[in-house]
């Protein structure tokens, strides 16, 4: 009931267990938007917290374990991200001392994710530098599988799909909202996954380490390390969520 009162959507929980005063396990939790489209589903979520922080509307979670989470980040053509629609916030600038509502403070420390899946859907359209015939050809190629991009037709246009499967990770810090912090932040000490930034075959990432600040538009990093089965690399980069542009400066032996 508390969660549903905070969101523009619907949250369901299969079962709660554990000590509700200091920590609990949530089984089969799911959140959808107001149209019933999925946003997140988790088989089980175990975490510890301090009741005093919750009474101050600060969601500070520690020692969290997420088993088989599925997260769908969806931005339709000419629309906002689904999480922006589900978790509406007052956009009027306020000093940190007045940011005391639910959602102003969200932080996870020492978090483990087991066998998760992340799907990112963003608007796509052919380059405006192409002629009308060229744009039609690019659309046919993308929809027909002639391009490495995974593109689908949706209401209002097209979306590009990027998918990450079998994600198992350890995150010392995941900061989603904190007054005074200019960006969100994910510290990853280890991560393995099968990544599909393009059509199959995917990239099997054996390990990934780094610090990744991010905001509504992009994610960036410096000195991140990645290992694939037969190669290792480190370097800097950024990824623009809206356009899909990826910039890399990497070194690999």
MARDO-105022 format. One record per residue: residue number from 1; x, y, z of N, C-alpha, C in turn. Coordinates in nm, 3 decimals. Layout:
NUM,X,Y,Z,X,Y,Z,X,Y,Z $
...
***
This chain:
1,0.082,-0.120,0.000,0.000,0.000,0.000,0.086,0.127,0.000 $
2,0.196,0.125,0.077,0.285,0.241,0.081,0.348,0.264,-0.055 $
3,0.396,0.157,-0.119,0.461,0.171,-0.250,0.362,0.222,-0.353 $
4,0.242,0.166,-0.355,0.143,0.210,-0.453,0.101,0.355,-0.433 $
5,0.111,0.403,-0.311,0.081,0.543,-0.286,0.190,0.637,-0.333 $
6,0.310,0.582,-0.363,0.422,0.665,-0.405,0.439,0.670,-0.556 $
7,0.374,0.581,-0.630,0.404,0.566,-0.772,0.281,0.587,-0.858 $
8,0.305,0.615,-0.986,0.200,0.617,-1.088,0.211,0.484,-1.164 $
9,0.155,0.383,-1.107,0.164,0.249,-1.161,0.108,0.152,-1.061 $
10,0.155,0.028,-1.066,0.104,-0.073,-0.974,0.219,-0.161,-0.926 $
11,0.224,-0.182,-0.796,0.324,-0.271,-0.735,0.254,-0.389,-0.670 $
12,0.309,-0.507,-0.688,0.256,-0.628,-0.625,0.368,-0.702,-0.556 $
13,0.336,-0.767,-0.445,0.432,-0.845,-0.367,0.370,-0.980,-0.337 $
14,0.448,-1.086,-0.363,0.395,-1.219,-0.336,0.397,-1.255,-0.190 $
15,0.510,-1.224,-0.121,0.523,-1.263,0.019,0.633,-1.181,0.085 $
16,0.618,-1.155,0.215,0.721,-1.091,0.296,0.763,-1.187,0.406 $
17,0.894,-1.189,0.433,0.943,-1.270,0.544,1.061,-1.199,0.608 $
18,1.095,-1.241,0.729,1.207,-1.181,0.799,1.161,-1.084,0.905 $
19,1.257,-1.007,0.957,1.231,-0.909,1.061,1.202,-0.774,0.995 $
20,1.080,-0.729,1.002,1.041,-0.605,0.933,1.099,-0.481,0.999 $
21,1.149,-0.492,1.120,1.205,-0.376,1.187,1.347,-0.344,1.139 $
22,1.424,-0.445,1.103,1.564,-0.421,1.065,1.597,-0.475,0.926 $
23,1.526,-0.573,0.878,1.557,-0.630,0.748,1.453,-0.734,0.712 $
24,1.436,-0.756,0.581,1.333,-0.850,0.538,1.368,-0.905,0.401 $
25,1.292,-1.008,0.361,1.302,-1.065,0.227,1.167,-1.047,0.159 $
26,1.171,-0.989,0.039,1.051,-0.969,-0.041,1.054,-1.071,-0.154 $
27,0.947,-1.147,-0.169,0.939,-1.249,-0.273,0.843,-1.203,-0.383 $
28,0.885,-1.224,-0.507,0.799,-1.199,-0.623,0.740,-1.059,-0.622 $
29,0.830,-0.960,-0.627,0.786,-0.821,-0.634,0.787,-0.776,-0.779 $
30,0.688,-0.699,-0.819,0.679,-0.650,-0.957,0.620,-0.510,-0.955 $
31,0.671,-0.425,-1.044,0.619,-0.290,-1.061,0.592,-0.268,-1.210 $
32,0.473,-0.222,-1.243,0.436,-0.190,-1.380,0.394,-0.043,-1.387 $
33,0.391,0.012,-1.510,0.344,0.149,-1.524,0.192,0.151,-1.525 $
34,0.134,0.270,-1.543,-0.011,0.283,-1.535,-0.084,0.209,-1.647 $
35,-0.011,0.178,-1.755,-0.071,0.103,-1.865,-0.051,-0.047,-1.851 $
36,0.015,-0.090,-1.742,0.038,-0.231,-1.719,0.164,-0.285,-1.782 $
37,0.247,-0.196,-1.842,0.371,-0.241,-1.902,0.477,-0.264,-1.794 $
38,0.557,-0.370,-1.804,0.651,-0.403,-1.697,0.764,-0.302,-1.683 $
39,0.808,-0.281,-1.561,0.925,-0.200,-1.531,1.030,-0.282,-1.458 $
40,0.990,-0.349,-1.351,1.084,-0.433,-1.276,1.010,-0.552,-1.217 $
41,1.078,-0.665,-1.215,1.027,-0.785,-1.149,1.146,-0.856,-1.085 $
42,1.130,-0.897,-0.960,1.239,-0.959,-0.886,1.186,-1.085,-0.818 $
43,1.259,-1.196,-0.836,1.217,-1.322,-0.773,1.226,-1.311,-0.622 $
44,1.337,-1.258,-0.570,1.349,-1.233,-0.428,1.447,-1.120,-0.404 $
45,1.419,-1.041,-0.300,1.500,-0.926,-0.264,1.519,-0.927,-0.114 $
46,1.642,-0.949,-0.069,1.674,-0.955,0.072,1.763,-0.837,0.108 $
47,1.732,-0.769,0.217,1.810,-0.651,0.251,1.797,-0.618,0.399 $
48,1.894,-0.542,0.448,1.890,-0.487,0.582,1.878,-0.335,0.574 $
49,1.822,-0.274,0.676,1.805,-0.130,0.679,1.784,-0.088,0.824 $
50,1.787,0.043,0.845,1.762,0.097,0.978,1.626,0.165,0.978 $
51,1.543,0.129,1.075,1.409,0.185,1.083,1.414,0.336,1.101 $
52,1.516,0.387,1.171,1.526,0.531,1.193,1.541,0.605,1.061 $
53,1.614,0.547,0.967,1.630,0.611,0.836,1.499,0.613,0.760 $
54,1.424,0.503,0.767,1.295,0.500,0.698,1.197,0.601,0.756 $
55,1.202,0.621,0.888,1.114,0.720,0.950,1.146,0.860,0.900 $
56,1.270,0.882,0.854,1.309,1.011,0.796,1.293,1.009,0.644 $
57,1.227,0.906,0.591,1.201,0.889,0.448,1.331,0.877,0.368 $
58,1.431,0.815,0.429,1.557,0.790,0.361,1.571,0.640,0.337 $
59,1.575,0.601,0.211,1.584,0.460,0.175,1.732,0.426,0.163 $
60,1.791,0.384,0.275,1.931,0.344,0.279,1.935,0.193,0.305 $
61,1.964,0.119,0.200,1.961,-0.027,0.205,2.103,-0.080,0.207 $
62,2.129,-0.181,0.290,2.262,-0.242,0.293,2.250,-0.395,0.287 $
63,2.357,-0.455,0.238,2.365,-0.601,0.229,2.247,-0.659,0.151 $
64,2.213,-0.594,0.041,2.100,-0.640,-0.040,2.143,-0.753,-0.133 $
65,2.053,-0.847,-0.154,2.074,-0.956,-0.250,1.949,-0.964,-0.338 $
66,1.967,-0.942,-0.468,1.858,-0.950,-0.564,1.876,-1.075,-0.648 $
67,1.777,-1.162,-0.648,1.783,-1.286,-0.725,1.691,-1.275,-0.846 $
68,1.748,-1.294,-0.962,1.678,-1.292,-1.090,1.594,-1.165,-1.109 $
69,1.657,-1.047,-1.095,1.582,-0.924,-1.124,1.573,-0.903,-1.275 $
70,1.460,-0.855,-1.320,1.439,-0.813,-1.458,1.402,-0.665,-1.456 $
71,1.481,-0.583,-1.528,1.456,-0.440,-1.533,1.440,-0.401,-1.680 $
72,1.329,-0.335,-1.710,1.302,-0.286,-1.845,1.299,-0.133,-1.841 $
73,1.399,-0.070,-1.904,1.403,0.075,-1.917,1.353,0.111,-2.055 $
74,1.240,0.179,-2.061,1.172,0.201,-2.187,1.146,0.350,-2.209 $
75,1.195,0.400,-2.321,1.167,0.539,-2.359,1.106,0.538,-2.499 $
76,0.977,0.561,-2.510,0.911,0.556,-2.641,0.947,0.678,-2.725 $
77,0.924,0.673,-2.855,0.948,0.791,-2.938,0.868,0.911,-2.887 $
78,0.936,1.024,-2.874,0.874,1.149,-2.828,0.814,1.137,-2.689 $
79,0.872,1.051,-2.605,0.820,1.033,-2.470,0.930,1.030,-2.366 $
80,0.891,1.020,-2.239,0.986,1.012,-2.128,1.014,0.867,-2.092 $
81,1.117,0.846,-2.013,1.148,0.713,-1.963,1.032,0.662,-1.877 $
82,1.014,0.531,-1.877,0.906,0.473,-1.797,0.926,0.500,-1.648 $
83,1.049,0.498,-1.601,1.070,0.523,-1.458,1.039,0.668,-1.422 $
84,1.053,0.761,-1.517,1.013,0.898,-1.489,0.862,0.910,-1.477 $
85,0.791,0.830,-1.556,0.645,0.832,-1.546,0.596,0.762,-1.420 $
86,0.664,0.654,-1.380,0.622,0.577,-1.264,0.655,0.649,-1.133 $
87,0.771,0.716,-1.129,0.815,0.785,-1.008,0.823,0.935,-1.035 $
88,0.709,1.002,-1.048,0.711,1.147,-1.076,0.769,1.223,-0.958 $
89,0.846,1.329,-0.991,0.908,1.408,-0.886,0.885,1.556,-0.913 $
90,0.886,1.633,-0.807,0.875,1.777,-0.819,1.005,1.831,-0.879 $
91,0.993,1.897,-0.995,1.113,1.947,-1.063,1.154,2.086,-1.017 $
92,1.078,2.146,-0.925,1.116,2.277,-0.873,1.241,2.264,-0.787 $
93,1.349,2.338,-0.819,1.472,2.326,-0.740,1.449,2.357,-0.593 $
94,1.504,2.273,-0.506,1.492,2.294,-0.362,1.629,2.276,-0.298 $
95,1.660,2.351,-0.190,1.785,2.325,-0.119,1.782,2.187,-0.055 $
96,1.901,2.134,-0.027,1.912,1.999,0.028,1.833,1.984,0.158 $
97,1.827,2.091,0.237,1.757,2.083,0.366,1.608,2.061,0.350 $
98,1.553,2.093,0.231,1.410,2.077,0.208,1.377,1.952,0.126 $
99,1.479,1.874,0.089,1.455,1.753,0.012,1.437,1.636,0.110 $
100,1.315,1.624,0.159,1.287,1.526,0.264,1.172,1.433,0.226 $
101,1.136,1.427,0.097,1.025,1.342,0.055,1.077,1.204,0.016 $
102,0.984,1.108,0.005,1.021,0.976,-0.045,1.081,0.992,-0.185 $
103,1.194,0.927,-0.208,1.261,0.934,-0.336,1.376,1.033,-0.342 $
104,1.384,1.123,-0.241,1.495,1.219,-0.239,1.625,1.152,-0.195 $
105,1.615,1.045,-0.116,1.733,0.974,-0.066,1.716,0.825,-0.097 $
106,1.791,0.773,-0.190,1.788,0.630,-0.221,1.932,0.583,-0.242 $
107,1.978,0.493,-0.157,2.117,0.447,-0.165,2.126,0.301,-0.122 $
108,2.201,0.222,-0.198,2.227,0.082,-0.168,2.377,0.065,-0.144 $
109,2.414,-0.006,-0.038,2.554,-0.038,-0.014,2.569,-0.189,0.000 $
110,2.680,-0.241,-0.053,2.713,-0.383,-0.049,2.597,-0.465,-0.107 $
111,2.571,-0.444,-0.234,2.460,-0.510,-0.302,2.512,-0.620,-0.394 $
112,2.440,-0.731,-0.396,2.474,-0.842,-0.485,2.354,-0.874,-0.574 $
113,2.380,-0.889,-0.702,2.276,-0.927,-0.798,2.311,-1.063,-0.857 $
114,2.211,-1.150,-0.865,2.232,-1.286,-0.914,2.143,-1.311,-1.035 $
115,2.205,-1.339,-1.148,2.134,-1.380,-1.270,2.024,-1.281,-1.310 $
116,2.065,-1.155,-1.325,1.969,-1.052,-1.361,1.964,-1.029,-1.511 $
117,1.865,-0.951,-1.553,1.848,-0.915,-1.694,1.809,-0.768,-1.702 $
118,1.875,-0.695,-1.793,1.846,-0.555,-1.815,1.817,-0.535,-1.964 $
119,1.703,-0.473,-1.993,1.664,-0.442,-2.130,1.642,-0.292,-2.140 $
120,1.707,-0.230,-2.238,1.698,-0.085,-2.259,1.640,-0.060,-2.397 $
121,1.527,0.009,-2.401,1.460,0.042,-2.527,1.460,0.194,-2.544 $
122,1.520,0.242,-2.653,1.532,0.386,-2.677,1.483,0.419,-2.817 $
123,1.439,0.544,-2.839,1.392,0.582,-2.972,1.502,0.567,-3.078 $
124,1.462,0.530,-3.198,1.556,0.517,-3.310,1.493,0.574,-3.436 $
125,1.575,0.637,-3.516,1.532,0.680,-3.648,1.655,0.688,-3.737 $
126,1.639,0.671,-3.867,1.755,0.677,-3.956,1.813,0.817,-3.961 $
127,1.937,0.826,-4.004,2.006,0.954,-4.008,1.930,1.054,-4.096 $
128,1.920,1.177,-4.046,1.855,1.282,-4.122,1.940,1.328,-4.241 $
129,2.066,1.284,-4.244,2.152,1.318,-4.358,2.116,1.238,-4.483 $
130,2.039,1.129,-4.463,1.998,1.047,-4.577,1.882,1.111,-4.651 $
131,1.869,1.077,-4.777,1.753,1.119,-4.854,1.631,1.041,-4.807 $
132,1.513,1.082,-4.854,1.391,1.012,-4.815,1.399,0.865,-4.854 $
133,1.449,0.837,-4.975,1.463,0.699,-5.019,1.567,0.626,-4.934 $
134,1.674,0.698,-4.899,1.777,0.637,-4.816,1.727,0.603,-4.677 $
135,1.642,0.690,-4.620,1.585,0.661,-4.488,1.492,0.540,-4.495 $
136,1.412,0.532,-4.600,1.324,0.415,-4.617,1.406,0.288,-4.628 $
137,1.517,0.294,-4.700,1.604,0.177,-4.715,1.667,0.138,-4.581 $
138,1.709,0.239,-4.503,1.770,0.211,-4.372,1.670,0.147,-4.278 $
139,1.543,0.192,-4.283,1.440,0.133,-4.199,1.414,-0.012,-4.238 $
140,1.404,-0.038,-4.368,1.382,-0.177,-4.414,1.497,-0.267,-4.372 $
141,1.618,-0.216,-4.384,1.736,-0.295,-4.347,1.738,-0.326,-4.198 $
142,1.705,-0.224,-4.115,1.707,-0.245,-3.970,1.598,-0.341,-3.926 $
143,1.477,-0.326,-3.981,1.367,-0.413,-3.941,1.385,-0.554,-3.997 $
144,1.452,-0.567,-4.110,1.468,-0.697,-4.173,1.588,-0.776,-4.127 $
145,1.666,-0.719,-4.035,1.782,-0.791,-3.984,1.909,-0.769,-4.064 $
146,1.906,-0.674,-4.158,2.027,-0.646,-4.236,2.126,-0.558,-4.164 $
147,2.087,-0.503,-4.050,2.175,-0.418,-3.970,2.208,-0.489,-3.840 $
148,2.323,-0.457,-3.780,2.357,-0.515,-3.650,2.264,-0.463,-3.541 $
149,2.203,-0.346,-3.560,2.115,-0.291,-3.458,1.988,-0.374,-3.446 $
150,1.938,-0.388,-3.324,1.810,-0.453,-3.301,1.703,-0.343,-3.293 $
151,1.625,-0.329,-3.401,1.526,-0.222,-3.413,1.387,-0.284,-3.429 $
152,1.290,-0.226,-3.358,1.152,-0.273,-3.366,1.060,-0.155,-3.393 $
153,0.952,-0.181,-3.466,0.850,-0.080,-3.490,0.757,-0.073,-3.369 $
154,0.730,0.047,-3.320,0.642,0.067,-3.206,0.549,0.183,-3.239 $
155,0.451,0.207,-3.152,0.360,0.318,-3.172,0.438,0.449,-3.175 $
156,0.421,0.525,-3.280,0.489,0.655,-3.292,0.623,0.651,-3.358 $
157,0.673,0.532,-3.396,0.803,0.527,-3.462,0.875,0.396,-3.442 $
158,1.002,0.404,-3.399,1.085,0.285,-3.387,1.167,0.294,-3.258 $
159,1.206,0.178,-3.208,1.293,0.171,-3.091,1.410,0.076,-3.118 $
160,1.525,0.114,-3.062,1.642,0.026,-3.062,1.645,-0.048,-2.928 $
161,1.678,-0.176,-2.932,1.676,-0.260,-2.812,1.819,-0.305,-2.782 $
162,1.862,-0.283,-2.659,1.990,-0.332,-2.608,1.959,-0.421,-2.488 $
163,2.022,-0.539,-2.481,1.986,-0.635,-2.377,2.111,-0.693,-2.312 $
164,2.103,-0.711,-2.180,2.212,-0.770,-2.102,2.154,-0.886,-2.021 $
165,2.205,-1.006,-2.044,2.151,-1.127,-1.981,2.251,-1.187,-1.882 $
166,2.200,-1.273,-1.795,2.282,-1.350,-1.700,2.376,-1.260,-1.622 $
167,2.325,-1.150,-1.572,2.408,-1.053,-1.500,2.423,-1.093,-1.353 $
168,2.547,-1.115,-1.311,2.579,-1.141,-1.171,2.684,-1.040,-1.130 $
169,2.656,-0.964,-1.023,2.743,-0.851,-0.992,2.749,-0.824,-0.842 $
170,2.857,-0.757,-0.803,2.872,-0.703,-0.668,2.892,-0.552,-0.680 $
171,2.808,-0.476,-0.609,2.812,-0.331,-0.614,2.833,-0.276,-0.474 $
172,2.954,-0.225,-0.443,2.975,-0.164,-0.312,2.882,-0.045,-0.287 $
173,2.847,0.029,-0.396,2.761,0.146,-0.380,2.676,0.164,-0.504 $
174,2.547,0.185,-0.482,2.454,0.226,-0.588,2.374,0.343,-0.532 $
175,2.406,0.463,-0.581,2.340,0.585,-0.534,2.243,0.633,-0.641 $
176,2.114,0.626,-0.613,2.013,0.663,-0.710,1.961,0.805,-0.688 $
177,1.967,0.854,-0.565,1.920,0.989,-0.538,1.977,1.035,-0.405 $
178,2.036,1.154,-0.406,2.091,1.210,-0.283,2.106,1.361,-0.300 $
179,2.043,1.441,-0.214,2.055,1.586,-0.225,2.200,1.631,-0.225 $
180,2.233,1.720,-0.319,2.369,1.771,-0.330,2.457,1.692,-0.424 $
181,2.419,1.568,-0.457,2.498,1.487,-0.552,2.451,1.519,-0.693 $
182,2.540,1.564,-0.781,2.497,1.606,-0.914,2.453,1.490,-1.003 $
183,2.503,1.369,-0.978,2.471,1.254,-1.063,2.444,1.131,-0.979 $
184,2.382,1.032,-1.040,2.371,0.900,-0.979,2.504,0.828,-0.998 $
185,2.523,0.718,-0.925,2.654,0.654,-0.927,2.640,0.505,-0.901 $
186,2.713,0.426,-0.980,2.721,0.281,-0.958,2.868,0.241,-0.949 $
187,2.907,0.187,-0.834,3.042,0.131,-0.817,3.031,-0.020,-0.833 $
188,3.103,-0.076,-0.930,3.096,-0.219,-0.959,3.231,-0.281,-0.931 $
189,3.236,-0.375,-0.838,3.361,-0.445,-0.807,3.377,-0.572,-0.888 $
190,3.266,-0.628,-0.937,3.272,-0.745,-1.027,3.137,-0.759,-1.096 $
191,3.143,-0.797,-1.224,3.020,-0.818,-1.299,3.048,-0.911,-1.416 $
192,2.966,-1.012,-1.430,2.972,-1.100,-1.547,2.835,-1.099,-1.614 $
193,2.836,-1.113,-1.748,2.710,-1.107,-1.821,2.732,-1.150,-1.965 $
194,2.621,-1.167,-2.036,2.622,-1.182,-2.181,2.554,-1.057,-2.236 $
195,2.629,-0.975,-2.310,2.581,-0.846,-2.356,2.540,-0.852,-2.502 $
196,2.425,-0.794,-2.531,2.375,-0.786,-2.668,2.351,-0.638,-2.703 $
197,2.459,-0.560,-2.724,2.440,-0.423,-2.770,2.392,-0.420,-2.915 $
198,2.415,-0.533,-2.987,2.371,-0.549,-3.125,2.302,-0.684,-3.137 $
199,2.271,-0.722,-3.257,2.213,-0.854,-3.280,2.314,-0.962,-3.241 $
200,2.265,-1.085,-3.210,2.358,-1.193,-3.177,2.458,-1.215,-3.292 $
201,2.578,-1.261,-3.258,2.619,-1.315,-3.128,2.648,-1.207,-3.024 $
202,2.628,-1.243,-2.897,2.653,-1.150,-2.788,2.797,-1.157,-2.742 $
203,2.832,-1.064,-2.655,2.966,-1.060,-2.597,2.960,-1.120,-2.457 $
204,3.040,-1.223,-2.431,3.044,-1.283,-2.298,3.147,-1.210,-2.214 $
205,3.100,-1.130,-2.121,3.186,-1.053,-2.033,3.214,-1.134,-1.908 $
206,3.341,-1.169,-1.889,3.379,-1.251,-1.773,3.386,-1.166,-1.648 $
207,3.434,-1.041,-1.662,3.444,-0.953,-1.546,3.442,-0.808,-1.593 $
208,3.383,-0.723,-1.512,3.379,-0.579,-1.536,3.392,-0.509,-1.403 $
209,3.483,-0.410,-1.399,3.505,-0.332,-1.277,3.511,-0.185,-1.314 $
210,3.456,-0.099,-1.228,3.467,0.043,-1.254,3.367,0.124,-1.175 $
211,3.379,0.255,-1.188,3.287,0.350,-1.127,3.214,0.420,-1.241 $
212,3.080,0.418,-1.237,2.999,0.463,-1.349,2.898,0.569,-1.301 $
213,2.931,0.698,-1.311,2.830,0.802,-1.289,2.729,0.799,-1.404 $
214,2.604,0.837,-1.375,2.504,0.840,-1.481,2.393,0.937,-1.445 $
215,2.320,0.981,-1.549,2.205,1.067,-1.531,2.097,1.025,-1.628 $
216,2.000,1.111,-1.654,1.889,1.073,-1.742,1.933,1.052,-1.885 $
217,2.046,1.111,-1.924,2.085,1.112,-2.064,2.204,1.023,-2.098 $
218,2.293,0.998,-2.003,2.415,0.927,-2.038,2.478,0.860,-1.917 $
219,2.576,0.772,-1.946,2.659,0.709,-1.844,2.804,0.721,-1.892 $
220,2.897,0.741,-1.800,3.037,0.759,-1.839,3.128,0.697,-1.734 $
221,3.257,0.677,-1.772,3.349,0.608,-1.682,3.492,0.643,-1.718 $
222,3.581,0.626,-1.621,3.724,0.644,-1.640,3.796,0.527,-1.574 $
223,3.889,0.466,-1.648,3.970,0.359,-1.593,3.894,0.232,-1.563 $
224,3.785,0.206,-1.633,3.712,0.081,-1.613,3.789,-0.036,-1.673 $
225,3.766,-0.154,-1.619,3.835,-0.276,-1.664,3.732,-0.379,-1.708 $
226,3.758,-0.443,-1.820,3.669,-0.547,-1.870,3.750,-0.665,-1.920 $
227,3.700,-0.785,-1.893,3.765,-0.908,-1.938,3.664,-0.993,-2.012 $
228,3.700,-1.034,-2.133,3.624,-1.130,-2.211,3.701,-1.261,-2.211 $
229,3.649,-1.369,-2.267,3.719,-1.498,-2.257,3.863,-1.493,-2.307 $
230,3.892,-1.418,-2.412,4.027,-1.419,-2.470,4.089,-1.280,-2.480 $
231,4.035,-1.183,-2.409,4.093,-1.049,-2.416,4.059,-0.971,-2.290 $
232,4.146,-0.873,-2.262,4.126,-0.784,-2.148,4.150,-0.641,-2.196 $
233,4.076,-0.547,-2.138,4.090,-0.408,-2.181,4.056,-0.316,-2.064 $
234,4.110,-0.193,-2.071,4.077,-0.091,-1.972,4.075,0.044,-2.042 $
235,4.002,0.137,-1.984,3.997,0.269,-2.044,3.877,0.351,-2.002 $
236,3.853,0.458,-2.079,3.748,0.554,-2.050,3.640,0.545,-2.157 $
237,3.522,0.603,-2.126,3.418,0.602,-2.227,3.291,0.670,-2.179 $
238,3.195,0.680,-2.269,3.063,0.734,-2.238,2.963,0.673,-2.334 $
239,2.838,0.667,-2.287,2.728,0.614,-2.368,2.610,0.706,-2.356 $
240,2.562,0.758,-2.470,2.447,0.846,-2.473,2.320,0.762,-2.486 $
241,2.236,0.767,-2.384,2.118,0.682,-2.383,2.020,0.718,-2.493 $
242,2.005,0.847,-2.521,1.905,0.889,-2.618,1.945,0.853,-2.761 $
243,2.072,0.876,-2.798,2.116,0.852,-2.936,2.181,0.717,-2.956 $
244,2.230,0.656,-2.846,2.303,0.531,-2.861,2.448,0.550,-2.899 $
245,2.496,0.674,-2.905,2.636,0.700,-2.940,2.727,0.649,-2.828 $
246,2.829,0.576,-2.867,2.926,0.518,-2.773,3.065,0.571,-2.808 $
247,3.134,0.630,-2.709,3.269,0.681,-2.728,3.362,0.604,-2.635 $
248,3.471,0.551,-2.690,3.563,0.470,-2.612,3.707,0.514,-2.636 $
249,3.786,0.511,-2.530,3.930,0.526,-2.538,3.988,0.413,-2.454 $
250,4.034,0.305,-2.521,4.070,0.183,-2.448,4.210,0.134,-2.485 $
251,4.265,0.053,-2.396,4.393,-0.012,-2.419,4.376,-0.162,-2.397 $
252,4.430,-0.238,-2.488,4.427,-0.383,-2.474,4.556,-0.441,-2.530 $
253,4.617,-0.534,-2.456,4.741,-0.597,-2.503,4.711,-0.680,-2.628 $
***
